[in-house]
Amino acid sequence: MGRRILYFILSIFFLSAVTFYMARLAPGDPLVSYYGDRAKKMGPKERKWAEEKLGLDDPITVQYIRWLERAFQGDFGISYKYKTDAVEVIKGRAGNTLILGGIGFVLIFVLSLLLGVLCAWYEDRLPDRVICKIGTVTSCIPEFWLSLVLILIFSVNLRLLPSSGAYTVGGEGGIGDRIRHLILPMVVVVAGHLWYYAYMVRNRLLEEVRADYVLLARAKGLHKRSIMFRHCLWNIMPSYLSIMAVSVSHILGGTYIVETVFSYPGLGTLAYESARYQDYNLLMVLCLMSGILVILCNMAAQVINEMIDPRMGTAPATLKSRKGGRLANKR
């Protein structure tokens, strides 16, 4: 545990340093984010005063050390674009991303499991072939392109669903209005990731179906449904949970793209704006939040893997793989 905590701290430190230096070395003028068009008309003296005010006149290393000292005290600076505390800006958008990403993650988790089981049950038959072909096509469609096509069809031509935002102006209190604004972004988020995980479930189930203990179970007269759901599906669940733990960052990245295309007021749109306008402090907090989430999810996946197979870590030897476990007890 101590080693994992040390790795976590070092990873966050490395991420903060890389993000800080890359953001400040990238081309662009952060004064435009803070002062707008006025920054382009500033003379040398006025520009120097503006940089001193924002702490941009010192060497990058000095700026990073100063930022690090304040960060340890809980002060991550102000957003240049919004002229307020960066953390407060994020708090106002985090809820929208949690709704879109959270519901999308649950739908992907459930639907991919159902599709994977369905394809494995009807292996090489019509349902399996149709789902595999459709899933392969949808997984190859870029999310931004699918978003534009859905906007063109359902928002521009049919005028059934809104094309942007999280709610109608003045109607943020209505659940129905929020659902209507979520439909198109949610479809893109789910469609972009669903088949990837469903295909993995399908393949893992088919590997289990061909295992020796399944042949023995069939020889003993157990029904196909009992073997599939009580043994094969149960045995792949730890691996599936591990995969889904790692997938959080993958799905989050897709959510960011969808938010940008649909102008959805979440962390994805905020990250795009902070990078575009050189809003350094806001960008730092967003990158650190994303990095912490990715690292924690990978650590969770590692813990799950160690529980599945103690040889992969320091898990107690009594925690053994469940593969064929429940069936072995029956023997």
C-alpha positions in Angstrom: 0.0 0.0 0.0 2.8 2.4 0.9 4.5 1.8 -2.5 1.2 2.5 -4.3 0.8 5.8 -2.5 4.4 6.7 -3.3 3.8 5.9 -7.0 0.6 7.9 -6.9 2.3 11.0 -5.5 5.2 10.8 -7.9 2.8 10.3 -10.9 0.8 13.4 -9.9 4.0 15.4 -9.4 5.3 14.4 -12.8 2.0 15.1 -14.5 1.8 18.6 -12.9 5.3 19.4 -14.0 4.8 18.2 -17.6 1.5 20.0 -18.0 2.8 23.2 -16.5 5.9 23.4 -18.8 4.0 22.3 -21.9 1.2 24.8 -21.4 3.6 27.7 -21.0 5.9 26.7 -23.8 3.0 26.3 -26.3 2.4 29.2 -28.7 -0.2 31.8 -27.7 -0.8 34.8 -25.5 -2.4 34.2 -22.1 -3.0 37.9 -21.7 -5.7 37.7 -24.4 -7.6 35.3 -22.2 -7.5 37.7 -19.3 -7.7 41.1 -21.0 -9.4 40.2 -24.3 -8.7 42.3 -27.4 -7.2 45.0 -25.2 -4.1 42.8 -24.8 -3.3 43.3 -28.5 -3.2 47.0 -28.1 -0.9 47.1 -25.1 2.4 48.8 -25.2 5.6 47.3 -23.9 5.3 48.9 -20.4 1.6 48.0 -20.0 2.3 44.4 -21.2 5.1 44.1 -18.7 2.8 45.4 -15.9 0.1 42.9 -16.9 2.5 40.0 -16.9 3.8 41.0 -13.4 0.2 41.1 -12.2 -0.5 37.5 -13.4 3.0 36.3 -12.3 4.0 35.5 -15.9 7.2 37.6 -15.9 9.3 35.1 -14.0 11.1 32.0 -15.4 8.9 29.0 -15.9 10.7 27.1 -13.1 10.1 29.9 -10.6 6.4 30.1 -11.7 6.0 26.3 -11.2 7.6 26.3 -7.7 5.3 29.2 -6.8 2.2 27.4 -8.2 3.2 24.2 -6.3 3.5 26.0 -3.0 0.1 27.6 -3.4 -1.4 24.3 -4.6 -0.3 22.6 -1.4 -2.3 25.2 0.4 -5.4 24.6 -1.7 -5.0 27.7 -3.9 -4.9 26.8 -7.6 -5.2 30.3 -8.8 -7.9 32.1 -10.8 -9.2 31.4 -14.2 -7.9 34.0 -16.7 -11.1 33.7 -18.8 -13.7 33.7 -16.0 -11.9 36.0 -13.6 -12.7 33.7 -10.6 -11.2 30.8 -8.7 -10.5 27.9 -11.0 -11.9 25.3 -8.7 -15.2 27.2 -8.4 -15.4 27.3 -12.2 -15.0 23.6 -12.4 -17.5 23.0 -9.6 -20.1 24.7 -11.8 -19.5 22.3 -14.7 -18.6 19.0 -13.0 -22.2 18.0 -12.4 -23.1 18.0 -16.1 -20.1 15.8 -16.9 -20.9 13.4 -14.1 -24.4 13.1 -15.4 -23.4 12.5 -19.0 -20.3 10.3 -18.2 -21.9 8.5 -15.3 -25.1 7.5 -17.1 -23.1 6.7 -20.2 -20.7 4.4 -18.2 -23.6 2.5 -16.6 -25.3 2.0 -20.0 -22.1 0.8 -21.6 -21.4 -1.5 -18.7 -24.9 -3.1 -18.8 -25.5 -3.1 -22.6 -22.0 -4.4 -23.5 -22.6 -7.3 -21.1 -26.0 -8.1 -22.5 -24.8 -7.9 -26.1 -21.7 -10.0 -25.4 -23.8 -12.7 -23.8 -26.3 -12.6 -26.7 -23.6 -13.0 -29.3 -21.9 -15.8 -27.4 -25.3 -17.6 -27.0 -26.0 -17.4 -30.8 -22.4 -17.9 -31.9 -22.0 -17.9 -35.7 -25.7 -17.7 -36.1 -27.8 -14.9 -37.6 -28.1 -12.7 -34.4 -24.4 -13.0 -33.7 -23.4 -12.1 -37.3 -25.8 -9.1 -37.6 -24.7 -7.7 -34.2 -21.0 -8.2 -35.0 -21.3 -6.4 -38.4 -23.3 -3.5 -37.0 -21.0 -3.2 -34.0 -17.9 -3.2 -36.2 -19.3 -0.4 -38.3 -20.4 1.8 -35.4 -17.1 1.4 -33.6 -15.2 2.7 -36.6 -17.3 5.9 -36.9 -15.5 8.9 -35.3 -17.4 10.4 -32.5 -17.3 14.0 -33.8 -18.6 12.8 -37.2 -21.4 10.8 -35.7 -22.3 13.8 -33.5 -22.6 16.1 -36.6 -24.7 13.6 -38.5 -27.1 13.2 -35.6 -27.4 17.0 -35.2 -28.1 17.3 -38.9 -30.8 14.7 -38.9 -32.6 15.2 -35.5 -31.9 18.9 -34.9 -31.7 20.6 -38.2 -34.0 18.4 -40.5 -36.5 16.8 -38.1 -36.2 19.4 -35.3 -37.0 16.8 -32.7 -34.0 17.3 -30.4 -31.8 20.2 -29.3 -28.4 20.4 -30.9 -26.5 22.0 -28.0 -26.4 22.8 -24.3 -27.5 20.9 -21.2 -30.9 22.7 -20.9 -33.0 25.3 -22.5 -32.2 28.8 -21.3 -34.5 29.4 -18.3 -35.6 25.8 -18.2 -32.7 24.3 -16.3 -35.1 23.1 -13.6 -37.1 20.7 -15.8 -36.0 17.0 -15.8 -37.7 16.4 -19.2 -35.8 19.3 -20.7 -32.5 17.9 -19.4 -33.3 14.5 -20.8 -34.0 15.9 -24.2 -30.6 17.6 -24.3 -28.9 14.4 -23.1 -30.3 12.1 -25.7 -28.0 12.9 -28.6 -24.7 13.2 -26.6 -25.6 10.0 -24.8 -26.2 8.1 -28.0 -22.7 9.2 -29.3 -21.0 8.3 -26.0 -22.6 4.8 -25.8 -22.2 4.1 -29.5 -18.6 5.0 -29.6 -17.6 2.5 -26.9 -20.3 -0.1 -26.7 -19.1 -2.7 -29.2 -15.5 -2.6 -28.0 -16.5 -3.9 -24.6 -19.3 -6.2 -25.9 -16.8 -7.9 -28.2 -14.4 -8.5 -25.4 -17.3 -10.1 -23.3 -18.2 -12.2 -26.3 -14.7 -13.5 -26.8 -14.1 -14.2 -23.1 -17.4 -16.1 -22.9 -16.5 -18.2 -25.9 -13.1 -19.0 -24.3 -14.9 -20.2 -21.2 -17.5 -22.2 -23.2 -14.6 -24.1 -24.8 -12.9 -24.8 -21.4 -12.5 -28.4 -20.2 -14.8 -27.9 -17.2 -17.6 -27.0 -19.5 -17.1 -30.2 -21.5 -17.3 -32.1 -18.2 -20.4 -30.2 -17.2 -22.1 -31.1 -20.5 -21.1 -34.7 -20.1 -22.8 -34.7 -16.7 -26.0 -33.4 -18.4 -26.1 -29.8 -17.2 -28.2 -27.5 -19.3 -26.6 -25.0 -21.6 -28.3 -22.1 -19.9 -27.0 -23.2 -16.5 -23.5 -23.6 -17.8 -23.5 -20.2 -19.5 -25.0 -18.1 -16.8 -24.1 -19.9 -13.6 -20.5 -20.7 -14.5 -19.1 -19.1 -17.6 -20.6 -15.6 -17.0 -19.7 -15.8 -13.3 -16.1 -16.6 -14.1 -15.5 -13.7 -16.5 -17.1 -11.1 -14.2 -13.8 -10.3 -12.3 -12.0 -9.7 -15.5 -14.9 -7.7 -16.9 -14.9 -5.5 -13.7 -11.2 -5.0 -14.1 -11.6 -3.9 -17.8 -14.4 -1.5 -16.9 -12.3 0.0 -14.2 -9.6 0.9 -16.7 -12.2 2.0 -19.2 -13.3 5.0 -17.1 -10.6 7.2 -18.5 -11.4 5.9 -22.1 -15.0 6.8 -21.7 -14.2 10.1 -20.1 -12.0 11.1 -23.1 -14.9 10.3 -25.4 -17.2 12.4 -23.2 -14.9 15.4 -23.6 -15.1 15.2 -27.4 -18.9 14.9 -27.4 -19.2 17.8 -25.0 -17.2 20.0 -27.3 -19.2 19.1 -30.4 -22.6 19.6 -28.7 -21.4 22.7 -26.8 -22.4 20.8 -23.6 -21.4 22.8 -20.6 -19.2 20.2 -18.9 -15.5 19.7 -18.1 -14.8 18.7 -21.7 -15.9 22.0 -23.1 -14.0 23.7 -20.3 -10.8 21.8 -21.0 -11.0 22.8 -24.7 -11.6 26.5 -23.8 -8.7 26.5 -21.2 -6.3 25.0 -23.8 -7.5 27.3 -26.6 -7.2 30.5 -24.5 -4.1 29.6 -22.5 -6.1 29.7 -19.3 -3.1 28.1 -17.4 -4.6 27.7 -13.9 -7.8 26.2 -15.1 -6.0 23.9 -17.5 -3.7 22.7 -14.7 -6.6 21.7 -12.4 -8.5 19.9 -15.2 -5.4 17.9 -16.2 -4.7 17.0 -12.6 -8.3 15.9 -12.0 -8.2 13.7 -15.2 -4.8 12.3 -14.3 -5.8 11.4 -10.7 -8.9 9.7 -12.1 -6.9 7.7 -14.6 -4.3 6.7 -12.0 -6.9 5.7 -9.4 -8.8 3.6 -12.0 -5.6 1.8 -13.0 -4.8 1.1 -9.4 -8.3 -0.2 -8.8 -7.9 -2.5 -11.9 -4.6 -3.8 -10.5 -6.2 -4.6 -7.2 -9.0 -6.5 -8.9 -6.4 -8.4 -11.0 -4.5 -9.3 -7.9 -7.6 -10.6 -6.2 -8.3 -12.7 -9.3 -4.7 -14.1 -9.5 -2.6 -13.7 -6.3 0.5 -14.3 -8.4 0.2 -10.8 -9.9 0.7 -9.0 -6.6 0.8 -9.5 -2.9 -2.8 -10.5 -2.4 -3.3 -13.3 0.2 -2.8 -16.8 -1.2 -6.3 -17.8 -0.1 -7.8 -15.5 -2.7 -7.8 -17.8 -5.7 -9.2 -17.4 -9.2 -12.9 -18.2 -9.5 -12.4 -19.9 -12.8 -14.3 -23.1 -12.5 -14.6 -22.6 -8.8 -18.3 -22.9 -8.3 -18.4 -25.9 -10.5 -15.5 -27.5 -8.7 -17.4 -27.2 -5.5 -20.2 -29.2 -7.0 -17.8 -31.9 -8.0 
